[in-house]
Amino acid sequence: MSAIGHLRYATSGDPGSRQSIQPFEAVLRHDQQLALVHNGNLTNDRPLRERLQESGAIFSSQSDTEIFLHLVARALATELPLKFREVFAAIEGA
């Protein structure tokens, strides 16, 4: 069992949108469950979003945190810590 104790309003996209309220949740391959919060801004969010959309990603918000979630889901590694290592190499910002 895991828990997350952080809720965050959006700092990018549409801050008034309910879809942008964190945490973002997903079930990844191998039934890995992930809840993600991000306190910062990706500075390369536009090219990342475009690349993800071109490869079939569907977004429900304008939040850069959702980009982060898609990158984690698409990472080639099977273990979460290694997935995050892949993602950290692709993102810019805080």
PyMOL commands that set and color helices and strands:
alter all, ss='L'
color gray80, all
select helices_A, chain A and resi 18-20+29-31+45-54+64-74+80-90
alter helices_A, ss='H'
color red, helices_A
select strands_A, chain A and resi 24-27+33-36
alter strands_A, ss='S'
color yellow, strands_A
deselect
rebuild
show_as cartoon
